[in-house]
């Protein structure tokens, strides 16, 4: 399904969309599309939260129905939710399993931003059941995947080229984060820093439009309140900055353990040969068993985090929850549940920071702030260490707490945690999932400048003429023009190439020499589907003057010169 008559063509400033006789520039199309994606992401986030609330109600009703089972009622309820969520994802869309963000990153890097439309429904259902029935996951991954799919679908309907589709995917991710967490700035940075991996000015601007549009809808329908009510924290003494730096180090090690535990559990679960519904029930039942003793670890856990900021969690309890939440989240996702790792990271950081802050205040009561301040900083530090996204972590936690006074300790701890986390993990929690599938994320996120351009894209403008092997050098010189070399064919098949320098040398000695005596065999040819980055790699060899283009049958289609590759490079950067 596509927009009737929609076609994109390359122009000096990027791509132009043509709908019949109407022409729309790339900038105008992206602006309109970003507004639409922002609206879709905003309403999608609202609907998703309503779906979670409905699933939570169902889970509560089931727990009451199973009341005679006593503590086992909760275990069975959570297990049933896991079985259902795992079955839905495995049956209808396997990419809806897990935390979702790596799947969006893979689509951006490897598929030109194309995501299957069914993800919107399947991810919403599986994630709502996972979270509503007590799985220790969060809304971030699902809403990113849902919003990104909306953006991808809009690009696919217009048959937009890959760079535009990728930008719309990022717009959808930003819109989802913006509405569901009431964090429009954080949504922009998440999409740019995590999904796209850069802050290109053109894409950044339209991502802002989508994020702001979504935030307006979210605030209108969900209320304009921060996710947490934070007290007015302040820096008691400059000496505290040392403690916040130490907290950043601690959070990096804790996040490393969290991520490694997550993938250890996934490996063990994948090795078990059992139906998805069985693994889902078993894994979630284990989470439910933990929840019998520590109910605060069930679901997203925002209430427990608010208790930390209110100062109502003692050091022993906070330390225990900082250990239990990563275990519960790892079991949830390994069992086939669907949900994000963002809130579990915040939760773990809040508990870890609170425990650290209480001990610090006990040791240095005269120049340390309340433990809640360290809990707030710990939220950002653990996520930054796991995702190597310090800007996103700082901005989202700042927006979710609406407290600017904590920004300096927040920046120090978060940057330290992010740098150390990269050294300890080698990858982020999102990248690691891709690397385990054989995808080198660092390579695909920064592809060759010409990796997305194909030979077919410039086929109409390249040299289409070929020379016969029996043609004399003197005759060939008359129609050589400014070519630096030519392709020699025999009965339509390429037999080699001749450089302009070889023809000039023949003119001085034997103008009647046939070109076949000057021909050099070709070491490589290009097809229409080959990328121009491959052409650039071939021209890196100084001995390669021209490269013939052939079809599947070996028939000559044209000849690429160095100038053609350079022109394509300049055109791409101008766009």
C-alpha positions in Angstrom: 0.0 0.0 0.0 1.5 3.4 -1.1 0.3 6.9 -1.6 -1.1 7.0 -5.2 1.4 8.4 -7.6 4.0 9.3 -4.9 7.5 9.4 -6.2 10.7 10.9 -4.9 13.4 12.2 -7.1 16.9 13.5 -6.3 17.4 17.3 -6.4 20.2 19.7 -5.5 18.9 20.0 -2.0 18.0 16.4 -1.3 14.8 14.7 -2.5 11.6 16.1 -3.9 8.2 14.4 -3.6 5.9 14.4 -6.6 2.2 13.7 -6.2 0.8 14.0 -9.7 1.6 17.5 -10.8 2.4 18.7 -7.3 6.0 19.0 -6.2 6.9 19.1 -2.5 10.5 19.7 -1.3 12.2 17.4 1.1 12.1 20.0 3.9 8.4 20.6 3.5 7.6 16.9 3.4 9.6 16.2 6.5 8.0 19.0 8.4 4.5 17.8 7.5 5.4 14.2 8.2 7.0 15.0 11.5 3.8 16.7 12.6 1.8 13.6 11.6 4.2 11.3 13.4 4.1 13.5 16.4 0.3 13.3 16.5 0.4 9.5 16.0 3.1 9.1 18.6 1.2 11.2 21.1 -2.1 9.4 20.8 -0.2 6.1 20.5 1.5 6.7 23.9 -1.9 7.7 25.5 -3.6 4.5 24.1 -0.6 2.4 25.2 -0.8 3.6 28.7 -4.6 3.0 28.8 -3.9 -0.5 27.5 -1.5 -1.1 30.3 -4.1 0.1 32.8 -6.6 -2.3 31.4 -4.2 -5.2 31.6 -3.4 -4.3 35.2 -7.1 -4.4 36.0 -7.4 -7.9 34.5 -4.4 -9.0 36.4 -5.9 -7.7 39.7 -9.2 -9.5 38.9 -7.3 -12.8 38.2 -5.4 -12.5 41.5 -8.6 -12.0 43.4 -10.2 -15.0 41.6 -7.2 -17.1 42.7 -7.3 -15.8 46.2 -7.7 -19.2 47.8 -4.2 -20.1 46.6 -2.7 -17.5 49.0 0.7 -16.3 48.0 0.6 -18.6 45.0 -2.2 -16.5 43.5 0.3 -13.7 42.6 2.8 -16.2 41.2 0.2 -17.8 39.0 -1.2 -14.4 37.8 2.3 -13.1 36.8 3.0 -16.5 35.2 -0.2 -16.4 33.1 0.7 -12.9 31.9 4.2 -14.1 30.9 2.8 -17.1 29.0 0.3 -14.9 27.1 2.8 -12.2 26.3 5.5 -14.6 25.1 3.0 -16.5 23.0 1.7 -13.4 21.2 5.2 -12.1 20.4 6.5 -15.5 19.3 3.4 -16.3 17.2 2.8 -13.0 15.4 6.0 -10.9 15.5 9.2 -12.3 17.1 10.9 -8.9 16.8 8.3 -7.6 19.4 10.1 -9.6 22.1 12.5 -8.0 24.4 13.2 -4.3 24.9 12.5 -3.1 21.4 15.1 -0.4 20.9 17.7 -2.7 19.3 15.1 -3.8 16.8 14.5 -0.2 15.8 18.3 0.4 15.6 18.7 -2.6 13.4 15.9 -1.4 11.1 17.5 2.0 10.8 20.9 0.7 10.1 20.2 -2.4 7.9 16.7 -2.0 6.4 16.6 1.7 5.6 14.2 2.2 8.5 11.5 -0.2 7.2 9.5 -1.8 10.1 6.6 -4.1 9.7 3.3 -2.3 10.5 1.9 -5.2 12.5 4.5 -4.2 15.2 2.2 -1.4 16.4 -0.5 -3.8 17.5 1.7 -6.8 18.5 4.2 -4.8 20.5 1.4 -2.9 22.3 -0.5 -6.0 23.3 2.6 -8.0 24.4 4.1 -5.2 26.3 0.8 -4.1 28.0 0.3 -7.7 29.2 3.9 -8.0 30.3 3.8 -4.8 32.4 0.2 -5.0 33.5 0.6 -8.5 34.8 3.7 -7.6 36.8 6.6 -8.2 34.5 9.6 -6.1 35.6 9.9 -4.0 32.4 8.9 -0.6 31.3 7.1 1.5 28.7 10.2 3.0 27.0 11.2 0.2 24.6 7.6 -0.6 23.5 6.6 3.0 22.9 9.9 3.7 21.0 9.1 0.7 18.8 5.5 1.7 18.3 6.3 5.3 17.6 9.1 4.3 15.2 6.8 2.0 13.3 4.4 4.8 12.8 7.2 6.9 11.3 8.4 4.0 9.2 4.9 3.4 7.9 4.4 7.0 6.8 7.7 6.9 4.9 6.8 3.5 3.3 3.4 4.9 2.2 5.1 7.7 0.4 7.8 5.3 -1.0 10.4 7.6 0.5 14.1 6.9 0.2 16.0 5.3 3.1 17.5 8.6 4.6 14.0 10.1 4.9 12.4 6.9 6.3 15.2 6.7 8.9 14.6 10.3 10.0 10.8 9.6 10.4 11.6 6.5 12.5 13.7 8.7 14.8 10.8 11.2 14.9 8.5 8.4 16.0 10.9 7.3 18.7 11.2 10.9 20.0 7.4 11.3 19.9 6.8 8.2 22.0 9.4 9.1 24.7 8.1 12.7 24.8 4.5 11.8 25.4 4.9 8.8 27.7 7.5 10.4 30.0 6.5 14.0 29.5 10.1 14.6 28.4 10.2 16.4 25.0 13.8 17.4 25.2 14.8 13.9 26.4 12.9 12.4 23.6 14.8 14.4 21.0 18.2 13.4 22.5 17.1 9.8 22.8 16.2 9.6 19.1 19.4 11.4 18.0 21.9 9.8 20.5 20.6 6.3 20.6 18.5 5.6 17.5 20.4 7.6 14.8 23.7 7.9 16.6 24.3 11.5 15.5 23.0 15.0 15.8 22.7 16.0 12.1 21.1 19.5 12.0 18.4 18.7 9.4 17.1 15.5 11.1 17.5 17.1 14.6 15.1 19.9 13.6 12.3 17.7 12.4 12.7 15.4 15.4 12.1 18.4 17.6 8.9 19.1 15.7 7.6 15.5 16.3 8.7 15.5 19.9 7.0 18.9 20.7 3.8 17.9 18.9 3.6 14.6 20.8 4.3 16.4 24.1 1.4 18.8 23.6 -0.9 15.9 23.1 0.5 13.9 26.0 0.2 16.9 28.4 -3.3 17.7 27.2 -4.6 14.1 27.8 -2.3 12.9 30.5 -1.6 16.1 32.5 1.3 18.4 32.6 3.1 17.0 35.6 6.6 15.6 35.9 6.9 11.8 36.4 8.3 12.3 39.9 7.8 14.9 42.6 11.4 15.8 43.6 12.3 18.0 46.6 14.4 21.1 46.1 17.8 19.3 46.2 20.9 21.4 46.6 24.7 21.0 46.9 25.6 21.3 50.6 29.3 21.5 50.0 31.7 21.3 47.0 33.2 18.2 48.7 30.0 16.4 47.8 31.1 16.4 44.2 33.7 13.8 45.1 31.0 11.5 46.5 28.9 12.0 43.4 31.9 11.0 41.3 32.3 7.9 43.4 28.6 7.2 42.9 29.1 7.4 39.1 31.9 4.8 39.4 29.6 2.5 41.5 26.7 2.9 39.1 29.0 1.9 36.1 30.0 -1.3 37.8 26.4 -2.0 38.9 25.1 -1.3 35.3 27.7 -3.7 33.9 26.5 -6.4 36.2 22.9 -5.7 35.2 23.6 -5.9 31.5 25.7 -9.0 31.7 23.0 -10.7 33.9 20.3 -9.8 31.3 22.1 -11.5 28.4 23.2 -14.4 30.6 19.6 -15.1 31.3 18.6 -14.7 27.7 21.3 -17.2 26.6 20.1 -19.7 29.1 16.5 -19.2 28.2 17.3 -19.6 24.4 19.1 -22.8 25.1 16.0 -24.4 26.6 14.0 -26.2 24.0 10.5 -25.5 25.1 7.4 -23.7 23.7 7.3 -19.9 24.2 4.2 -20.2 26.4 6.0 -22.6 28.8 9.1 -20.5 29.1 7.0 -17.4 29.5 5.0 -18.9 32.4 8.1 -20.3 34.1 10.1 -17.1 33.9 7.3 -14.8 34.9 6.3 -17.1 37.8 9.9 -16.7 39.1 9.4 -13.0 39.0 6.1 -13.4 40.8 7.8 -15.5 43.5 10.3 -12.6 44.1 7.3 -10.2 44.1 5.7 -12.1 46.9 8.5 -10.9 49.2 9.4 -7.7 47.3 6.3 -6.5 45.5 8.0 -3.2 44.7 9.9 -4.9 41.9 6.8 -5.8 39.9 5.8 -3.7 36.9 7.4 -0.4 36.0 8.2 0.6 39.6 7.6 4.3 39.5 5.9 4.2 42.9 8.9 2.7 44.5 11.2 5.3 42.9 8.9 8.1 44.3 9.3 6.6 47.8 13.1 7.0 47.4 12.7 10.6 46.4 10.4 11.1 49.4 13.0 9.5 51.7 10.9 6.6 52.8 13.3 3.7 51.9 15.9 2.5 54.4 19.4 1.5 53.4 18.9 -2.2 53.7 15.7 -2.2 51.7 17.2 0.0 49.0 20.2 -2.2 48.7 18.1 -5.3 48.4 15.8 -3.8 45.7 18.9 -2.6 43.8 19.8 -6.3 43.5 16.3 -7.8 43.0 15.2 -5.5 40.2 17.9 -6.4 37.7 17.2 -10.1 38.4 13.5 -9.7 37.9 14.0 -7.7 34.7 16.4 -10.2 33.3 14.0 -13.0 34.0 11.1 -11.1 32.5 12.9 -10.4 29.2 14.6 -13.7 29.0 11.3 -15.5 29.3 10.0 -13.8 26.2 8.4 -10.7 27.8 8.1 -7.4 26.0 9.2 -4.2 27.6 12.0 -1.7 28.0 15.1 -1.5 30.3 14.9 2.2 30.8 12.8 2.3 33.9 14.5 -0.8 35.4 17.8 1.1 35.0 16.3 4.2 36.7 14.8 2.0 39.4 18.1 0.3 40.1 20.0 3.6 40.1 17.5 5.1 42.5 17.8 2.3 45.0 21.6 2.1 44.6 22.0 5.9 44.9 19.7 6.0 47.9 21.7 3.3 49.8 24.9 5.1 48.9 23.5 8.5 50.0 22.4 7.2 53.3 25.8 5.7 54.1 27.5 8.9 52.9 25.2 11.0 55.1 25.9 8.8 58.0 29.6 9.2 57.5 29.6 13.0 56.7 26.4 14.4 58.1 27.5 18.0 58.1 28.3 18.4 54.4 26.1 15.9 52.5 22.6 16.3 51.1 19.7 13.9 51.7 19.9 10.3 50.4 17.1 11.2 47.9 19.5 13.5 46.1 21.9 10.6 45.5 18.9 8.4 44.4 17.9 10.9 41.7 21.5 11.1 40.4 21.8 7.3 40.5 18.8 7.0 38.2 20.6 8.8 35.4 24.0 7.3 36.1 23.0 3.7 35.8 21.1 4.3 32.6 23.9 6.3 31.1 26.4 3.5 31.9 24.2 0.9 30.4 23.2 2.8 27.2 26.2 5.2 26.9 23.8 8.0 26.4 24.8 10.7 29.0 22.9 13.5 27.3 19.7 11.5 27.1 20.1 10.4 30.7 20.7 13.9 32.1 17.8 15.5 30.1 15.2 12.8 30.8 15.9 12.6 34.5 16.0 16.4 34.7 12.6 16.6 32.9 11.1 13.7 34.8 12.0 15.4 38.2 11.7 19.0 37.0 14.6 19.9 39.4 17.4 22.0 37.9 19.4 22.4 41.2 20.7 18.8 40.9 22.1 19.3 37.4 25.8 19.7 38.4 26.1 16.5 40.4 23.9 14.8 37.8 26.3 15.8 35.0 29.4 14.6 36.9 28.1 11.2 37.9 26.5 10.5 34.6 29.5 11.3 32.4 31.8 9.3 34.6 29.4 6.4 34.6 29.0 6.6 30.8 32.7 6.6 30.1 33.5 3.8 32.6 30.5 1.8 31.5 31.8 1.7 27.9 35.1 0.5 29.0 33.6 -2.2 31.2 31.0 -3.4 28.8 32.6 -2.7 25.4 29.1 -2.0 24.1 25.8 -0.6 25.2 22.8 -2.7 26.4 21.2 -2.0 23.0 24.3 -2.6 20.9 25.1 -5.8 22.6 21.9 -7.4 21.4 22.7 -6.5 17.8 26.3 -7.7 18.1 25.1 -11.1 19.4 23.3 -11.4 16.0 26.5 -10.7 14.1 25.7 -7.0 13.5 28.7 -4.6 13.9 26.7 -1.6 15.2 29.7 0.7 15.3 30.3 0.0 11.6 26.7 0.2 10.4 25.9 3.4 12.3 28.8 5.2 10.5 28.6 3.7 7.0 30.8 4.8 4.1 29.5 8.2 2.7 28.5 6.4 -0.6 27.2 3.2 1.0 23.5 4.1 0.3 24.1 5.2 -3.3 23.9 2.5 -6.0 25.3 2.3 -9.5 21.8 2.1 -10.8 21.2 5.6 -9.4 23.8 7.1 -11.7 23.5 4.7 -14.6 21.7 7.3 -16.8 24.5 9.8 -16.5 27.6 7.7 -16.9 29.6 7.0 -20.1 27.5 4.5 -22.1 29.9 4.2 -25.0 32.3 1.2 -25.4 35.1 0.7 -28.0 35.7 -2.3 -30.2 39.0 -4.2 -29.9 39.8 -3.9 -33.6 39.5 -0.1 -33.6 42.7 1.7 -34.4 44.4 3.9 -31.7 44.4 6.9 -34.0 40.7 6.6 -34.7 39.9 6.0 -31.0 41.9 9.1 -30.1 39.6 11.3 -32.2 36.6 10.4 -30.1 38.3 9.9 -26.8 37.4 13.4 -25.6 38.1 14.0 -21.9 37.9 10.3 -21.0 40.7 9.0 -18.9 40.0 5.5 -20.2 37.6 3.4 -22.1 36.0 -0.1 -22.0 36.8 -2.6 -24.8 34.0 -5.0 -25.8 33.7 -7.9 -28.2 30.2 -9.0 -29.2 28.8 -7.0 -26.3 31.0 -8.6 -23.7 33.7 -6.7 -21.8 37.2 -8.0 -22.6 39.2 -5.2 -20.8 40.0 -1.5 -20.6 42.4 0.9 -22.2 43.7 4.0 -20.5 44.0 7.4 -22.3 47.7 7.3 -21.6 48.1 4.0 -23.5 46.3 5.5 -26.5 48.5 8.6 -26.5 51.6 6.4 -26.3 50.4 4.4 -29.3 49.8 7.5 -31.3 53.5 8.4 -31.0 54.6 5.0 -32.1 51.9 3.1 -34.1 48.6 5.0 -34.7 47.2 2.0 -36.6 47.6 -0.4 -33.6 44.3 -2.0 -32.7 43.0 -1.3 -29.2 43.0 -5.0 -28.4 46.8 -4.9 -28.3 46.6 -2.1 -25.6 43.9 -3.8 -23.6 44.3 -4.6 -19.9 42.1 -7.3 -18.5 39.6 -6.1 -15.9 40.0 -7.3 -12.4 36.5 -6.3 -11.3 33.2 -5.1 -12.7 30.2 -3.4 -11.1 26.5 -4.3 -11.3 23.6 -1.9 -11.0 22.8 -3.0 -7.5 26.4 -2.4 -6.2 27.0 0.5 -4.0 29.1 3.4 -5.0 31.2 2.8 -1.9 32.4 -0.4 -3.6 33.2 1.7 -6.7 35.2 4.0 -4.5 37.1 1.1 -3.0 38.0 -0.1 -6.5 39.3 3.3 -7.5 41.5 3.4 -4.4 43.8 1.2 -6.5 45.8 3.7 -8.6 46.1 1.2 -11.5 42.3 1.2 -11.9 41.4 3.9 -14.5 37.8 2.9 -15.3 35.4 0.3 -14.1 32.9 -1.3 -16.5 29.3 -1.8 -15.4 27.6 -5.0 -16.6 24.3 -6.8 -16.1 23.8 -10.3 -14.9 24.6 -11.7 -18.3 27.8 -9.8 -18.6 26.5 -7.3 -21.1 28.1 -3.9 -21.0 25.9 -1.2 -19.6 28.3 1.7 -19.2 31.6 2.8 -17.7 32.3 4.5 -14.4 35.1 7.0 -14.2 36.6 8.5 -11.0 34.8 11.7 -11.7 31.4 10.0 -11.5 32.1 8.8 -8.0 33.3 12.2 -6.9 30.3 13.9 -8.4 28.0 11.5 -6.5 29.9 12.2 -3.3 29.5 15.9 -3.7 25.8 15.5 -4.6 25.1 13.4 -1.5 26.8 15.9 0.8 24.9 18.8 -0.8 21.7 16.9 -0.1 
